[in-house]
Amino acid sequence: MNAIRAIRVPLLVPLALLALGAASFAWADHELPAKVASHFDGQGQPDGWMPREGYLTVMAIIGLLLPLSMVGAGLLTAALPAGSINLPNRDYWLGPERREATVGYIARHMVWLACMALALFIVLNYLVVEGNHETPPRLSNAVWLLLGVFIAGTAAWGVLLALHFSKGPSAAR
């Protein structure tokens, strides 16, 4: 199994999220005013504005490049020398008999992190559009729930990764 094959099935989820993201940006293009409240303070009040095209471009670039870089980092582990990969019990996990499975696990794990990032940007885009429908514009407090869920998901992702690789040679057999 190589790293590309390891992420084939989980890759369907971010591809579906990319399609949903593209649809949400097409929707936003029709829903946003020409001048978009694009940055909000802690109380949801706008404190930054930009043209609709600029907002959509920035959100699309960040919303696409961040998840793609995560998937790319996961796939890159297949090409990196073992010494440049920082893992607990690295010699065990990157030994010749386990390296392929380890790289596959890392690649799949990074795909799920990319999915969380894509979902974050899709929902954030929705909240910004809805906030710009308010008079005056105001970002919903739901953004705090969104950020909390994303932080909790990222923490769980990290714990699962750490637990998987913290197993020593005797526990992992």
C-alpha positions in Angstrom: 0.0 0.0 0.0 1.4 3.4 -0.9 0.5 6.8 0.6 -1.8 7.7 -2.4 -3.7 4.4 -2.1 -4.0 4.8 1.7 -6.0 8.0 1.3 -8.1 7.0 -1.7 -11.3 6.4 0.3 -10.9 9.2 2.8 -10.1 11.5 -0.1 -13.7 11.3 -1.2 -14.8 13.2 1.9 -12.6 16.3 1.2 -13.5 16.2 -2.5 -17.2 16.3 -1.5 -16.4 19.2 0.9 -14.5 21.0 -1.9 -17.6 20.7 -4.1 -19.7 22.0 -1.2 -17.2 24.8 -0.6 -17.3 25.8 -4.3 -21.1 25.8 -4.2 -21.1 27.9 -1.0 -18.7 30.4 -2.7 -21.0 30.6 -5.7 -23.9 31.2 -3.4 -22.0 33.8 -1.5 -21.1 35.6 -4.7 -24.8 36.2 -5.3 -25.7 36.9 -1.7 -23.0 39.3 -0.5 -23.1 43.0 -0.9 -20.5 44.8 -3.0 -18.8 45.9 0.2 -18.5 43.0 2.6 -18.1 43.2 6.4 -15.2 40.7 6.4 -13.7 41.0 9.9 -15.6 41.2 13.1 -14.6 42.0 16.7 -15.3 39.7 19.7 -18.9 41.0 20.0 -19.7 40.3 16.3 -19.5 43.9 15.2 -17.7 44.6 11.9 -14.3 46.2 12.1 -13.0 45.4 8.6 -14.5 45.7 5.1 -13.4 44.6 1.7 -14.9 44.3 -1.8 -16.9 41.1 -2.4 -14.4 39.8 -5.0 -11.5 40.3 -2.6 -13.3 38.5 0.2 -14.2 35.6 -2.0 -10.7 35.4 -3.3 -9.0 35.5 0.1 -11.4 32.9 1.6 -11.1 30.6 -1.4 -7.3 30.8 -1.4 -6.9 30.2 2.3 -9.8 27.7 2.4 -8.2 25.7 -0.4 -4.4 26.1 0.2 -4.6 25.2 3.9 -6.3 21.9 3.5 -4.3 21.1 0.4 -1.1 21.8 2.3 -2.3 19.4 5.0 -2.9 16.6 2.6 0.4 17.4 0.9 2.3 17.2 4.2 0.8 13.8 4.8 1.8 12.5 1.4 5.2 14.1 1.7 6.1 11.7 4.6 6.4 8.9 2.0 9.4 10.7 0.4 11.1 12.0 3.6 14.0 10.3 5.2 13.1 8.7 8.5 15.4 11.1 10.4 13.3 14.1 9.3 10.0 12.7 10.6 9.3 13.5 14.3 7.4 10.5 15.8 7.6 8.8 19.2 9.3 5.5 18.7 10.4 6.6 15.2 12.8 3.8 14.6 10.1 1.3 15.3 7.3 3.0 13.3 9.5 3.8 10.3 11.3 0.5 10.2 11.2 -1.1 6.8 8.5 -3.6 7.7 6.1 -0.8 9.1 7.1 2.3 7.1 4.4 1.9 4.4 1.6 1.4 7.0 2.9 4.3 9.1 3.0 6.6 6.1 -0.5 5.5 5.1 -1.8 6.2 8.6 -0.2 9.7 8.7 -1.6 10.5 5.2 -5.1 9.4 6.2 -4.9 11.3 9.4 -3.9 14.5 7.6 -6.8 14.1 5.2 -9.2 14.1 8.2 -7.5 17.3 9.5 -8.0 18.8 6.0 -11.7 17.9 6.2 -12.0 19.7 9.5 -10.4 22.8 8.0 -12.6 22.7 4.9 -15.7 22.4 7.0 -14.5 25.3 9.2 -14.2 27.6 6.1 -17.5 26.5 4.6 -19.4 27.2 7.8 -17.5 30.4 8.4 -18.3 31.6 4.9 -22.0 30.9 5.6 -21.9 32.9 8.9 -20.2 35.8 7.2 -22.9 35.8 4.4 -25.7 35.7 7.0 -24.0 38.3 9.1 -23.9 40.6 6.1 -27.6 40.2 5.6 -28.2 41.9 9.0 -28.7 45.6 9.3 -26.2 46.7 10.5 -24.0 43.6 9.7 -23.2 41.4 12.7 -21.5 38.1 13.0 -23.6 35.5 14.8 -22.4 34.2 18.2 -22.5 30.7 16.5 -19.0 31.5 15.4 -17.8 30.7 18.9 -19.5 27.3 18.8 -17.9 26.7 15.4 -14.4 27.6 16.7 -15.0 25.5 19.9 -16.0 22.5 17.8 -13.0 23.0 15.5 -10.6 23.3 18.4 -12.0 20.3 20.1 -11.8 18.3 16.9 -8.3 19.4 16.3 -7.4 18.4 19.9 -9.0 15.0 19.5 -7.2 14.6 16.2 -3.9 15.3 17.9 -4.6 13.0 20.8 -5.5 10.1 18.5 -2.3 10.6 16.5 -0.2 10.8 19.7 -1.8 7.7 21.2 -1.3 5.7 18.0 2.4 6.4 17.8 3.1 6.4 21.5 2.8 2.6 21.6 6.1 1.1 22.1 7.5 -1.9 20.1 6.0 -4.4 22.6 2.6 -2.8 22.8 2.2 -2.3 19.0 2.8 -5.9 18.0 
